[in-house]
Amino acid sequence: MRLFNIVTKPTYKRAVRVDTHDYDEMCEIVAWCNGEAIAEDDHVIAFQTVDGNRATVGDGDWIIQGVVGEFYPCNPEVFGQSFEFVDGSN
């Protein structure tokens, strides 16, 4: 077996941070990711991931749109360690 050291190619993705205190923005996010708003213990958004699983995000979490249009959740800590803002979009 031969192991290779690799690095991912730079890819541009789109992301939105969930703010459950802003109803209008939550509605926009739900429409963007084809999700649904759910009120359980706290307001959350649920959506389908590319592998068919149902993901949920809450206040402060991120929803990322991948390179082929798929959506996936990301918590703030992982987001901060993994992504940078580009083109002054923050």
PyMOL Python script that loads the backbone (N, CA, C, O; Angstrom):
from pymol import cmd

cmd.read_pdbstr("""\
ATOM      1  N   MET A   1       0.857  -1.180   0.000  1.00  0.00           N
ATOM      2  CA  MET A   1       0.000   0.000   0.000  1.00  0.00           C
ATOM      3  C   MET A   1       0.895   1.231   0.000  1.00  0.00           C
ATOM      4  O   MET A   1       1.888   1.308   0.723  1.00  0.00           O
ATOM      5  N   ARG A   2       0.514   2.181  -0.825  1.00  0.00           N
ATOM      6  CA  ARG A   2       1.261   3.436  -0.880  1.00  0.00           C
ATOM      7  C   ARG A   2       0.346   4.572  -0.466  1.00  0.00           C
ATOM      8  O   ARG A   2      -0.692   4.785  -1.094  1.00  0.00           O
ATOM      9  N   LEU A   3       0.701   5.299   0.564  1.00  0.00           N
ATOM     10  CA  LEU A   3      -0.079   6.445   1.035  1.00  0.00           C
ATOM     11  C   LEU A   3       0.462   7.717   0.419  1.00  0.00           C
ATOM     12  O   LEU A   3       1.673   7.900   0.300  1.00  0.00           O
ATOM     13  N   PHE A   4      -0.437   8.586   0.033  1.00  0.00           N
ATOM     14  CA  PHE A   4      -0.054   9.854  -0.573  1.00  0.00           C
ATOM     15  C   PHE A   4      -0.473  10.994   0.348  1.00  0.00           C
ATOM     16  O   PHE A   4      -1.555  10.949   0.933  1.00  0.00           O
ATOM     17  N   ASN A   5       0.358  11.998   0.482  1.00  0.00           N
ATOM     18  CA  ASN A   5      -0.029  13.231   1.145  1.00  0.00           C
ATOM     19  C   ASN A   5      -0.738  14.083   0.106  1.00  0.00           C
ATOM     20  O   ASN A   5      -0.206  14.320  -0.979  1.00  0.00           O
ATOM     21  N   ILE A   6      -1.932  14.542   0.435  1.00  0.00           N
ATOM     22  CA  ILE A   6      -2.719  15.320  -0.522  1.00  0.00           C
ATOM     23  C   ILE A   6      -3.260  16.575   0.149  1.00  0.00           C
ATOM     24  O   ILE A   6      -3.278  16.671   1.377  1.00  0.00           O
ATOM     25  N   VAL A   7      -3.693  17.522  -0.646  1.00  0.00           N
ATOM     26  CA  VAL A   7      -4.353  18.726  -0.156  1.00  0.00           C
ATOM     27  C   VAL A   7      -5.563  18.970  -1.059  1.00  0.00           C
ATOM     28  O   VAL A   7      -5.502  18.718  -2.263  1.00  0.00           O
ATOM     29  N   THR A   8      -6.638  19.449  -0.491  1.00  0.00           N
ATOM     30  CA  THR A   8      -7.829  19.704  -1.298  1.00  0.00           C
ATOM     31  C   THR A   8      -7.608  20.927  -2.181  1.00  0.00           C
ATOM     32  O   THR A   8      -6.923  21.873  -1.793  1.00  0.00           O
ATOM     33  N   LYS A   9      -8.192  20.895  -3.357  1.00  0.00           N
ATOM     34  CA  LYS A   9      -8.134  22.028  -4.257  1.00  0.00           C
ATOM     35  C   LYS A   9      -8.992  23.148  -3.676  1.00  0.00           C
ATOM     36  O   LYS A   9     -10.002  22.886  -3.023  1.00  0.00           O
ATOM     37  N   PRO A  10      -8.596  24.376  -3.910  1.00  0.00           N
ATOM     38  CA  PRO A  10      -9.450  25.469  -3.450  1.00  0.00           C
ATOM     39  C   PRO A  10     -10.805  25.413  -4.164  1.00  0.00           C
ATOM     40  O   PRO A  10     -10.868  25.371  -5.393  1.00  0.00           O
ATOM     41  N   THR A  11     -11.856  25.414  -3.399  1.00  0.00           N
ATOM     42  CA  THR A  11     -13.197  25.442  -3.962  1.00  0.00           C
ATOM     43  C   THR A  11     -13.979  26.552  -3.269  1.00  0.00           C
ATOM     44  O   THR A  11     -13.801  26.813  -2.080  1.00  0.00           O
ATOM     45  N   TYR A  12     -14.830  27.184  -4.028  1.00  0.00           N
ATOM     46  CA  TYR A  12     -15.663  28.235  -3.460  1.00  0.00           C
ATOM     47  C   TYR A  12     -17.028  27.654  -3.145  1.00  0.00           C
ATOM     48  O   TYR A  12     -17.648  26.990  -3.976  1.00  0.00           O
ATOM     49  N   LYS A  13     -17.482  27.915  -1.937  1.00  0.00           N
ATOM     50  CA  LYS A  13     -18.783  27.437  -1.484  1.00  0.00           C
ATOM     51  C   LYS A  13     -19.565  28.627  -0.966  1.00  0.00           C
ATOM     52  O   LYS A  13     -19.011  29.704  -0.743  1.00  0.00           O
ATOM     53  N   ARG A  14     -20.838  28.424  -0.780  1.00  0.00           N
ATOM     54  CA  ARG A  14     -21.677  29.463  -0.191  1.00  0.00           C
ATOM     55  C   ARG A  14     -22.140  28.980   1.166  1.00  0.00           C
ATOM     56  O   ARG A  14     -22.394  27.791   1.356  1.00  0.00           O
ATOM     57  N   ALA A  15     -22.250  29.895   2.107  1.00  0.00           N
ATOM     58  CA  ALA A  15     -22.660  29.521   3.457  1.00  0.00           C
ATOM     59  C   ALA A  15     -23.506  30.623   4.065  1.00  0.00           C
ATOM     60  O   ALA A  15     -23.392  31.796   3.709  1.00  0.00           O
ATOM     61  N   VAL A  16     -24.361  30.210   4.996  1.00  0.00           N
ATOM     62  CA  VAL A  16     -25.179  31.170   5.722  1.00  0.00           C
ATOM     63  C   VAL A  16     -25.187  30.758   7.191  1.00  0.00           C
ATOM     64  O   VAL A  16     -25.282  29.573   7.513  1.00  0.00           O
ATOM     65  N   ARG A  17     -25.088  31.741   8.074  1.00  0.00           N
ATOM     66  CA  ARG A  17     -25.162  31.479   9.512  1.00  0.00           C
ATOM     67  C   ARG A  17     -26.608  31.639   9.954  1.00  0.00           C
ATOM     68  O   ARG A  17     -27.259  32.635   9.640  1.00  0.00           O
ATOM     69  N   VAL A  18     -27.094  30.663  10.676  1.00  0.00           N
ATOM     70  CA  VAL A  18     -28.495  30.644  11.093  1.00  0.00           C
ATOM     71  C   VAL A  18     -28.706  31.600  12.266  1.00  0.00           C
ATOM     72  O   VAL A  18     -27.988  31.549  13.265  1.00  0.00           O
ATOM     73  N   ASP A  19     -29.699  32.465  12.125  1.00  0.00           N
ATOM     74  CA  ASP A  19     -30.117  33.376  13.194  1.00  0.00           C
ATOM     75  C   ASP A  19     -31.592  33.105  13.460  1.00  0.00           C
ATOM     76  O   ASP A  19     -32.460  33.585  12.731  1.00  0.00           O
ATOM     77  N   THR A  20     -31.872  32.334  14.508  1.00  0.00           N
ATOM     78  CA  THR A  20     -33.253  31.946  14.787  1.00  0.00           C
ATOM     79  C   THR A  20     -34.074  33.085  15.390  1.00  0.00           C
ATOM     80  O   THR A  20     -35.275  32.934  15.612  1.00  0.00           O
ATOM     81  N   HIS A  21     -33.433  34.224  15.657  1.00  0.00           N
ATOM     82  CA  HIS A  21     -34.161  35.357  16.224  1.00  0.00           C
ATOM     83  C   HIS A  21     -34.719  36.276  15.136  1.00  0.00           C
ATOM     84  O   HIS A  21     -35.472  37.204  15.433  1.00  0.00           O
ATOM     85  N   ASP A  22     -34.357  36.025  13.898  1.00  0.00           N
ATOM     86  CA  ASP A  22     -34.814  36.839  12.772  1.00  0.00           C
ATOM     87  C   ASP A  22     -35.723  35.968  11.903  1.00  0.00           C
ATOM     88  O   ASP A  22     -35.243  35.188  11.080  1.00  0.00           O
ATOM     89  N   TYR A  23     -37.026  36.104  12.091  1.00  0.00           N
ATOM     90  CA  TYR A  23     -37.998  35.251  11.408  1.00  0.00           C
ATOM     91  C   TYR A  23     -37.882  35.346   9.894  1.00  0.00           C
ATOM     92  O   TYR A  23     -37.877  34.325   9.206  1.00  0.00           O
ATOM     93  N   ASP A  24     -37.790  36.569   9.369  1.00  0.00           N
ATOM     94  CA  ASP A  24     -37.715  36.742   7.916  1.00  0.00           C
ATOM     95  C   ASP A  24     -36.473  36.075   7.338  1.00  0.00           C
ATOM     96  O   ASP A  24     -36.535  35.436   6.288  1.00  0.00           O
ATOM     97  N   GLU A  25     -35.347  36.227   8.026  1.00  0.00           N
ATOM     98  CA  GLU A  25     -34.118  35.593   7.548  1.00  0.00           C
ATOM     99  C   GLU A  25     -34.227  34.067   7.613  1.00  0.00           C
ATOM    100  O   GLU A  25     -33.760  33.368   6.714  1.00  0.00           O
ATOM    101  N   MET A  26     -34.845  33.556   8.680  1.00  0.00           N
ATOM    102  CA  MET A  26     -35.037  32.110   8.770  1.00  0.00           C
ATOM    103  C   MET A  26     -35.857  31.600   7.595  1.00  0.00           C
ATOM    104  O   MET A  26     -35.553  30.544   7.039  1.00  0.00           O
ATOM    105  N   CYS A  27     -36.892  32.338   7.214  1.00  0.00           N
ATOM    106  CA  CYS A  27     -37.712  31.941   6.069  1.00  0.00           C
ATOM    107  C   CYS A  27     -36.888  31.920   4.789  1.00  0.00           C
ATOM    108  O   CYS A  27     -37.054  31.021   3.964  1.00  0.00           O
ATOM    109  N   GLU A  28     -36.005  32.894   4.612  1.00  0.00           N
ATOM    110  CA  GLU A  28     -35.132  32.925   3.439  1.00  0.00           C
ATOM    111  C   GLU A  28     -34.191  31.724   3.421  1.00  0.00           C
ATOM    112  O   GLU A  28     -33.980  31.118   2.370  1.00  0.00           O
ATOM    113  N   ILE A  29     -33.629  31.377   4.571  1.00  0.00           N
ATOM    114  CA  ILE A  29     -32.711  30.242   4.663  1.00  0.00           C
ATOM    115  C   ILE A  29     -33.443  28.943   4.349  1.00  0.00           C
ATOM    116  O   ILE A  29     -32.929  28.098   3.616  1.00  0.00           O
ATOM    117  N   VAL A  30     -34.639  28.785   4.902  1.00  0.00           N
ATOM    118  CA  VAL A  30     -35.440  27.578   4.648  1.00  0.00           C
ATOM    119  C   VAL A  30     -35.693  27.427   3.150  1.00  0.00           C
ATOM    120  O   VAL A  30     -35.565  26.330   2.607  1.00  0.00           O
ATOM    121  N   ALA A  31     -36.050  28.516   2.485  1.00  0.00           N
ATOM    122  CA  ALA A  31     -36.295  28.461   1.042  1.00  0.00           C
ATOM    123  C   ALA A  31     -35.013  28.134   0.281  1.00  0.00           C
ATOM    124  O   ALA A  31     -35.043  27.364  -0.678  1.00  0.00           O
ATOM    125  N   TRP A  32     -33.886  28.714   0.701  1.00  0.00           N
ATOM    126  CA  TRP A  32     -32.607  28.519   0.016  1.00  0.00           C
ATOM    127  C   TRP A  32     -32.166  27.055   0.038  1.00  0.00           C
ATOM    128  O   TRP A  32     -31.685  26.534  -0.969  1.00  0.00           O
ATOM    129  N   CYS A  33     -32.328  26.391   1.187  1.00  0.00           N
ATOM    130  CA  CYS A  33     -31.838  25.013   1.306  1.00  0.00           C
ATOM    131  C   CYS A  33     -32.957  23.980   1.144  1.00  0.00           C
ATOM    132  O   CYS A  33     -32.759  22.798   1.426  1.00  0.00           O
ATOM    133  N   ASN A  34     -34.128  24.427   0.693  1.00  0.00           N
ATOM    134  CA  ASN A  34     -35.282  23.525   0.530  1.00  0.00           C
ATOM    135  C   ASN A  34     -35.581  22.776   1.824  1.00  0.00           C
ATOM    136  O   ASN A  34     -35.888  21.584   1.812  1.00  0.00           O
ATOM    137  N   GLY A  35     -35.488  23.486   2.921  1.00  0.00           N
ATOM    138  CA  GLY A  35     -35.678  22.868   4.228  1.00  0.00           C
ATOM    139  C   GLY A  35     -37.036  23.170   4.816  1.00  0.00           C
ATOM    140  O   GLY A  35     -37.977  23.540   4.113  1.00  0.00           O
ATOM    141  N   GLU A  36     -37.112  23.003   6.127  1.00  0.00           N
ATOM    142  CA  GLU A  36     -38.335  23.333   6.855  1.00  0.00           C
ATOM    143  C   GLU A  36     -37.956  23.844   8.232  1.00  0.00           C
ATOM    144  O   GLU A  36     -36.967  23.410   8.822  1.00  0.00           O
ATOM    145  N   ALA A  37     -38.755  24.767   8.732  1.00  0.00           N
ATOM    146  CA  ALA A  37     -38.542  25.295  10.077  1.00  0.00           C
ATOM    147  C   ALA A  37     -39.272  24.401  11.065  1.00  0.00           C
ATOM    148  O   ALA A  37     -40.414  24.003  10.837  1.00  0.00           O
ATOM    149  N   ILE A  38     -38.602  24.092  12.157  1.00  0.00           N
ATOM    150  CA  ILE A  38     -39.162  23.209  13.177  1.00  0.00           C
ATOM    151  C   ILE A  38     -39.024  23.899  14.527  1.00  0.00           C
ATOM    152  O   ILE A  38     -37.976  24.469  14.831  1.00  0.00           O
ATOM    153  N   ALA A  39     -40.056  23.849  15.323  1.00  0.00           N
ATOM    154  CA  ALA A  39     -39.979  24.381  16.680  1.00  0.00           C
ATOM    155  C   ALA A  39     -40.008  23.198  17.640  1.00  0.00           C
ATOM    156  O   ALA A  39     -41.062  22.610  17.883  1.00  0.00           O
ATOM    157  N   GLU A  40     -38.860  22.858  18.176  1.00  0.00           N
ATOM    158  CA  GLU A  40     -38.773  21.802  19.201  1.00  0.00           C
ATOM    159  C   GLU A  40     -38.391  22.491  20.502  1.00  0.00           C
ATOM    160  O   GLU A  40     -39.152  23.316  21.008  1.00  0.00           O
ATOM    161  N   ASP A  41     -37.232  22.168  21.050  1.00  0.00           N
ATOM    162  CA  ASP A  41     -36.746  22.876  22.238  1.00  0.00           C
ATOM    163  C   ASP A  41     -36.384  24.314  21.886  1.00  0.00           C
ATOM    164  O   ASP A  41     -36.564  25.228  22.692  1.00  0.00           O
ATOM    165  N   ASP A  42     -35.881  24.497  20.696  1.00  0.00           N
ATOM    166  CA  ASP A  42     -35.492  25.802  20.188  1.00  0.00           C
ATOM    167  C   ASP A  42     -35.864  25.800  18.707  1.00  0.00           C
ATOM    168  O   ASP A  42     -36.179  24.749  18.149  1.00  0.00           O
ATOM    169  N   HIS A  43     -35.831  26.931  18.091  1.00  0.00           N
ATOM    170  CA  HIS A  43     -36.123  26.970  16.654  1.00  0.00           C
ATOM    171  C   HIS A  43     -34.955  26.360  15.908  1.00  0.00           C
ATOM    172  O   HIS A  43     -33.802  26.724  16.141  1.00  0.00           O
ATOM    173  N   VAL A  44     -35.247  25.444  15.026  1.00  0.00           N
ATOM    174  CA  VAL A  44     -34.210  24.820  14.210  1.00  0.00           C
ATOM    175  C   VAL A  44     -34.693  24.733  12.766  1.00  0.00           C
ATOM    176  O   VAL A  44     -35.883  24.863  12.478  1.00  0.00           O
ATOM    177  N   ILE A  45     -33.739  24.510  11.870  1.00  0.00           N
ATOM    178  CA  ILE A  45     -34.036  24.283  10.467  1.00  0.00           C
ATOM    179  C   ILE A  45     -33.591  22.868  10.145  1.00  0.00           C
ATOM    180  O   ILE A  45     -32.504  22.448  10.541  1.00  0.00           O
ATOM    181  N   ALA A  46     -34.424  22.139   9.433  1.00  0.00           N
ATOM    182  CA  ALA A  46     -34.087  20.782   9.000  1.00  0.00           C
ATOM    183  C   ALA A  46     -34.035  20.763   7.479  1.00  0.00           C
ATOM    184  O   ALA A  46     -34.810  21.445   6.809  1.00  0.00           O
ATOM    185  N   PHE A  47     -33.103  19.967   6.941  1.00  0.00           N
ATOM    186  CA  PHE A  47     -32.979  19.838   5.487  1.00  0.00           C
ATOM    187  C   PHE A  47     -32.328  18.503   5.145  1.00  0.00           C
ATOM    188  O   PHE A  47     -31.707  17.863   5.995  1.00  0.00           O
ATOM    189  N   GLN A  48     -32.481  18.091   3.878  1.00  0.00           N
ATOM    190  CA  GLN A  48     -31.896  16.839   3.412  1.00  0.00           C
ATOM    191  C   GLN A  48     -30.454  17.062   2.995  1.00  0.00           C
ATOM    192  O   GLN A  48     -30.138  18.058   2.343  1.00  0.00           O
ATOM    193  N   THR A  49     -29.576  16.135   3.368  1.00  0.00           N
ATOM    194  CA  THR A  49     -28.199  16.177   2.911  1.00  0.00           C
ATOM    195  C   THR A  49     -28.076  15.341   1.646  1.00  0.00           C
ATOM    196  O   THR A  49     -29.012  14.635   1.274  1.00  0.00           O
ATOM    197  N   VAL A  50     -26.939  15.416   0.990  1.00  0.00           N
ATOM    198  CA  VAL A  50     -26.736  14.704  -0.270  1.00  0.00           C
ATOM    199  C   VAL A  50     -26.841  13.192  -0.105  1.00  0.00           C
ATOM    200  O   VAL A  50     -27.197  12.491  -1.052  1.00  0.00           O
ATOM    201  N   ASP A  51     -26.535  12.682   1.083  1.00  0.00           N
ATOM    202  CA  ASP A  51     -26.621  11.234   1.309  1.00  0.00           C
ATOM    203  C   ASP A  51     -28.003  10.797   1.791  1.00  0.00           C
ATOM    204  O   ASP A  51     -28.192   9.644   2.180  1.00  0.00           O
ATOM    205  N   GLY A  52     -28.969  11.720   1.766  1.00  0.00           N
ATOM    206  CA  GLY A  52     -30.344  11.378   2.103  1.00  0.00           C
ATOM    207  C   GLY A  52     -30.691  11.488   3.567  1.00  0.00           C
ATOM    208  O   GLY A  52     -31.831  11.227   3.951  1.00  0.00           O
ATOM    209  N   ASN A  53     -29.733  11.869   4.395  1.00  0.00           N
ATOM    210  CA  ASN A  53     -30.013  12.044   5.816  1.00  0.00           C
ATOM    211  C   ASN A  53     -30.673  13.396   6.065  1.00  0.00           C
ATOM    212  O   ASN A  53     -30.559  14.326   5.267  1.00  0.00           O
ATOM    213  N   ARG A  54     -31.354  13.473   7.181  1.00  0.00           N
ATOM    214  CA  ARG A  54     -31.979  14.734   7.588  1.00  0.00           C
ATOM    215  C   ARG A  54     -31.042  15.414   8.579  1.00  0.00           C
ATOM    216  O   ARG A  54     -30.698  14.841   9.613  1.00  0.00           O
ATOM    217  N   ALA A  55     -30.637  16.624   8.261  1.00  0.00           N
ATOM    218  CA  ALA A  55     -29.756  17.397   9.131  1.00  0.00           C
ATOM    219  C   ALA A  55     -30.549  18.511   9.788  1.00  0.00           C
ATOM    220  O   ALA A  55     -31.501  19.028   9.203  1.00  0.00           O
ATOM    221  N   THR A  56     -30.168  18.878  10.985  1.00  0.00           N
ATOM    222  CA  THR A  56     -30.795  20.005  11.663  1.00  0.00           C
ATOM    223  C   THR A  56     -29.717  20.979  12.127  1.00  0.00           C
ATOM    224  O   THR A  56     -28.618  20.577  12.512  1.00  0.00           O
ATOM    225  N   VAL A  57     -30.050  22.251  12.082  1.00  0.00           N
ATOM    226  CA  VAL A  57     -29.157  23.306  12.556  1.00  0.00           C
ATOM    227  C   VAL A  57     -29.956  24.266  13.424  1.00  0.00           C
ATOM    228  O   VAL A  57     -31.160  24.447  13.237  1.00  0.00           O
ATOM    229  N   GLY A  58     -29.268  24.868  14.367  1.00  0.00           N
ATOM    230  CA  GLY A  58     -29.894  25.831  15.254  1.00  0.00           C
ATOM    231  C   GLY A  58     -29.175  27.162  15.202  1.00  0.00           C
ATOM    232  O   GLY A  58     -28.335  27.394  14.332  1.00  0.00           O
ATOM    233  N   ASP A  59     -29.505  28.023  16.127  1.00  0.00           N
ATOM    234  CA  ASP A  59     -28.952  29.369  16.179  1.00  0.00           C
ATOM    235  C   ASP A  59     -27.428  29.326  16.229  1.00  0.00           C
ATOM    236  O   ASP A  59     -26.847  28.642  17.071  1.00  0.00           O
ATOM    237  N   GLY A  60     -26.787  30.058  15.326  1.00  0.00           N
ATOM    238  CA  GLY A  60     -25.335  30.146  15.292  1.00  0.00           C
ATOM    239  C   GLY A  60     -24.658  29.109  14.416  1.00  0.00           C
ATOM    240  O   GLY A  60     -23.490  29.268  14.062  1.00  0.00           O
ATOM    241  N   ASP A  61     -25.378  28.037  14.057  1.00  0.00           N
ATOM    242  CA  ASP A  61     -24.803  27.033  13.160  1.00  0.00           C
ATOM    243  C   ASP A  61     -24.754  27.575  11.734  1.00  0.00           C
ATOM    244  O   ASP A  61     -25.375  28.590  11.419  1.00  0.00           O
ATOM    245  N   TRP A  62     -24.016  26.889  10.892  1.00  0.00           N
ATOM    246  CA  TRP A  62     -23.885  27.260   9.494  1.00  0.00           C
ATOM    247  C   TRP A  62     -24.505  26.197   8.596  1.00  0.00           C
ATOM    248  O   TRP A  62     -24.482  25.010   8.920  1.00  0.00           O
ATOM    249  N   ILE A  63     -25.058  26.628   7.471  1.00  0.00           N
ATOM    250  CA  ILE A  63     -25.459  25.725   6.396  1.00  0.00           C
ATOM    251  C   ILE A  63     -24.559  26.076   5.222  1.00  0.00           C
ATOM    252  O   ILE A  63     -24.473  27.234   4.812  1.00  0.00           O
ATOM    253  N   ILE A  64     -23.889  25.061   4.687  1.00  0.00           N
ATOM    254  CA  ILE A  64     -22.955  25.264   3.588  1.00  0.00           C
ATOM    255  C   ILE A  64     -23.507  24.594   2.335  1.00  0.00           C
ATOM    256  O   ILE A  64     -24.006  23.470   2.381  1.00  0.00           O
ATOM    257  N   GLN A  65     -23.408  25.297   1.227  1.00  0.00           N
ATOM    258  CA  GLN A  65     -23.785  24.724  -0.060  1.00  0.00           C
ATOM    259  C   GLN A  65     -22.495  24.320  -0.763  1.00  0.00           C
ATOM    260  O   GLN A  65     -21.635  25.157  -1.036  1.00  0.00           O
ATOM    261  N   GLY A  66     -22.371  23.035  -1.050  1.00  0.00           N
ATOM    262  CA  GLY A  66     -21.168  22.500  -1.666  1.00  0.00           C
ATOM    263  C   GLY A  66     -21.078  22.788  -3.153  1.00  0.00           C
ATOM    264  O   GLY A  66     -21.932  23.461  -3.730  1.00  0.00           O
ATOM    265  N   VAL A  67     -20.022  22.261  -3.760  1.00  0.00           N
ATOM    266  CA  VAL A  67     -19.715  22.581  -5.148  1.00  0.00           C
ATOM    267  C   VAL A  67     -20.713  22.027  -6.155  1.00  0.00           C
ATOM    268  O   VAL A  67     -20.774  22.521  -7.281  1.00  0.00           O
ATOM    269  N   VAL A  68     -21.492  21.023  -5.791  1.00  0.00           N
ATOM    270  CA  VAL A  68     -22.505  20.485  -6.716  1.00  0.00           C
ATOM    271  C   VAL A  68     -23.920  20.816  -6.240  1.00  0.00           C
ATOM    272  O   VAL A  68     -24.888  20.184  -6.665  1.00  0.00           O
ATOM    273  N   GLY A  69     -24.035  21.812  -5.352  1.00  0.00           N
ATOM    274  CA  GLY A  69     -25.346  22.263  -4.909  1.00  0.00           C
ATOM    275  C   GLY A  69     -25.889  21.573  -3.679  1.00  0.00           C
ATOM    276  O   GLY A  69     -26.993  21.885  -3.232  1.00  0.00           O
ATOM    277  N   GLU A  70     -25.132  20.637  -3.119  1.00  0.00           N
ATOM    278  CA  GLU A  70     -25.582  19.923  -1.923  1.00  0.00           C
ATOM    279  C   GLU A  70     -25.458  20.821  -0.691  1.00  0.00           C
ATOM    280  O   GLU A  70     -24.658  21.756  -0.673  1.00  0.00           O
ATOM    281  N   PHE A  71     -26.251  20.530   0.327  1.00  0.00           N
ATOM    282  CA  PHE A  71     -26.227  21.299   1.565  1.00  0.00           C
ATOM    283  C   PHE A  71     -25.764  20.403   2.702  1.00  0.00           C
ATOM    284  O   PHE A  71     -26.099  19.220   2.756  1.00  0.00           O
ATOM    285  N   TYR A  72     -24.988  20.986   3.608  1.00  0.00           N
ATOM    286  CA  TYR A  72     -24.594  20.243   4.799  1.00  0.00           C
ATOM    287  C   TYR A  72     -24.422  21.199   5.969  1.00  0.00           C
ATOM    288  O   TYR A  72     -24.114  22.376   5.779  1.00  0.00           O
ATOM    289  N   PRO A  73     -24.622  20.686   7.189  1.00  0.00           N
ATOM    290  CA  PRO A  73     -24.521  21.525   8.380  1.00  0.00           C
ATOM    291  C   PRO A  73     -23.074  21.650   8.842  1.00  0.00           C
ATOM    292  O   PRO A  73     -22.231  20.809   8.531  1.00  0.00           O
ATOM    293  N   CYS A  74     -22.808  22.709   9.585  1.00  0.00           N
ATOM    294  CA  CYS A  74     -21.478  22.890  10.159  1.00  0.00           C
ATOM    295  C   CYS A  74     -21.617  23.707  11.438  1.00  0.00           C
ATOM    296  O   CYS A  74     -22.261  24.756  11.443  1.00  0.00           O
ATOM    297  N   ASN A  75     -21.012  23.224  12.523  1.00  0.00           N
ATOM    298  CA  ASN A  75     -21.086  24.002  13.764  1.00  0.00           C
ATOM    299  C   ASN A  75     -20.062  25.139  13.707  1.00  0.00           C
ATOM    300  O   ASN A  75     -19.107  25.071  12.933  1.00  0.00           O
ATOM    301  N   PRO A  76     -20.254  26.180  14.519  1.00  0.00           N
ATOM    302  CA  PRO A  76     -19.396  27.365  14.435  1.00  0.00           C
ATOM    303  C   PRO A  76     -17.904  27.077  14.670  1.00  0.00           C
ATOM    304  O   PRO A  76     -17.056  27.691  14.023  1.00  0.00           O
ATOM    305  N   GLU A  77     -17.581  26.172  15.567  1.00  0.00           N
ATOM    306  CA  GLU A  77     -16.175  25.880  15.854  1.00  0.00           C
ATOM    307  C   GLU A  77     -15.481  25.269  14.639  1.00  0.00           C
ATOM    308  O   GLU A  77     -14.395  25.702  14.254  1.00  0.00           O
ATOM    309  N   VAL A  78     -16.108  24.268  14.041  1.00  0.00           N
ATOM    310  CA  VAL A  78     -15.532  23.626  12.857  1.00  0.00           C
ATOM    311  C   VAL A  78     -15.475  24.616  11.696  1.00  0.00           C
ATOM    312  O   VAL A  78     -14.500  24.634  10.944  1.00  0.00           O
ATOM    313  N   PHE A  79     -16.507  25.435  11.546  1.00  0.00           N
ATOM    314  CA  PHE A  79     -16.528  26.429  10.479  1.00  0.00           C
ATOM    315  C   PHE A  79     -15.330  27.366  10.601  1.00  0.00           C
ATOM    316  O   PHE A  79     -14.640  27.641   9.619  1.00  0.00           O
ATOM    317  N   GLY A  80     -15.092  27.850  11.817  1.00  0.00           N
ATOM    318  CA  GLY A  80     -13.975  28.771  12.053  1.00  0.00           C
ATOM    319  C   GLY A  80     -12.614  28.150  11.789  1.00  0.00           C
ATOM    320  O   GLY A  80     -11.682  28.847  11.386  1.00  0.00           O
ATOM    321  N   GLN A  81     -12.488  26.857  12.011  1.00  0.00           N
ATOM    322  CA  GLN A  81     -11.222  26.165  11.782  1.00  0.00           C
ATOM    323  C   GLN A  81     -11.033  25.763  10.320  1.00  0.00           C
ATOM    324  O   GLN A  81      -9.905  25.541   9.881  1.00  0.00           O
ATOM    325  N   SER A  82     -12.115  25.668   9.572  1.00  0.00           N
ATOM    326  CA  SER A  82     -12.045  25.091   8.228  1.00  0.00           C
ATOM    327  C   SER A  82     -12.222  26.078   7.086  1.00  0.00           C
ATOM    328  O   SER A  82     -11.780  25.802   5.971  1.00  0.00           O
ATOM    329  N   PHE A  83     -12.853  27.217   7.328  1.00  0.00           N
ATOM    330  CA  PHE A  83     -13.213  28.105   6.239  1.00  0.00           C
ATOM    331  C   PHE A  83     -12.735  29.527   6.494  1.00  0.00           C
ATOM    332  O   PHE A  83     -12.562  29.947   7.638  1.00  0.00           O
ATOM    333  N   GLU A  84     -12.524  30.262   5.399  1.00  0.00           N
ATOM    334  CA  GLU A  84     -12.208  31.675   5.443  1.00  0.00           C
ATOM    335  C   GLU A  84     -13.196  32.395   4.531  1.00  0.00           C
ATOM    336  O   GLU A  84     -13.692  31.820   3.563  1.00  0.00           O
ATOM    337  N   PHE A  85     -13.476  33.650   4.845  1.00  0.00           N
ATOM    338  CA  PHE A  85     -14.338  34.459   3.976  1.00  0.00           C
ATOM    339  C   PHE A  85     -13.499  34.974   2.818  1.00  0.00           C
ATOM    340  O   PHE A  85     -12.317  35.271   2.986  1.00  0.00           O
ATOM    341  N   VAL A  86     -14.105  35.078   1.651  1.00  0.00           N
ATOM    342  CA  VAL A  86     -13.412  35.592   0.475  1.00  0.00           C
ATOM    343  C   VAL A  86     -14.161  36.776  -0.102  1.00  0.00           C
ATOM    344  O   VAL A  86     -15.355  36.946   0.142  1.00  0.00           O
ATOM    345  N   ASP A  87     -13.464  37.584  -0.859  1.00  0.00           N
ATOM    346  CA  ASP A  87     -14.058  38.723  -1.582  1.00  0.00           C
ATOM    347  C   ASP A  87     -14.820  39.677  -0.676  1.00  0.00           C
ATOM    348  O   ASP A  87     -15.791  40.290  -1.119  1.00  0.00           O
ATOM    349  N   GLY A  88     -14.412  39.819   0.569  1.00  0.00           N
ATOM    350  CA  GLY A  88     -15.051  40.761   1.462  1.00  0.00           C
ATOM    351  C   GLY A  88     -16.490  40.450   1.788  1.00  0.00           C
ATOM    352  O   GLY A  88     -17.257  41.355   2.114  1.00  0.00           O
ATOM    353  N   SER A  89     -16.881  39.169   1.706  1.00  0.00           N
ATOM    354  CA  SER A  89     -18.296  38.811   1.890  1.00  0.00           C
ATOM    355  C   SER A  89     -18.707  38.690   3.342  1.00  0.00           C
ATOM    356  O   SER A  89     -19.874  38.413   3.619  1.00  0.00           O
ATOM    357  N   ASN A  90     -17.793  38.888   4.281  1.00  0.00           N
ATOM    358  CA  ASN A  90     -18.204  38.767   5.692  1.00  0.00           C
ATOM    359  C   ASN A  90     -18.707  40.059   6.155  1.00  0.00           C
ATOM    360  O   ASN A  90     -19.107  40.187   7.312  1.00  0.00           O
TER     361      ASN A  90
END
""", "prot")
cmd.dss("prot")
cmd.show_as("cartoon", "prot")
cmd.util.cbc("prot")
cmd.orient("prot")
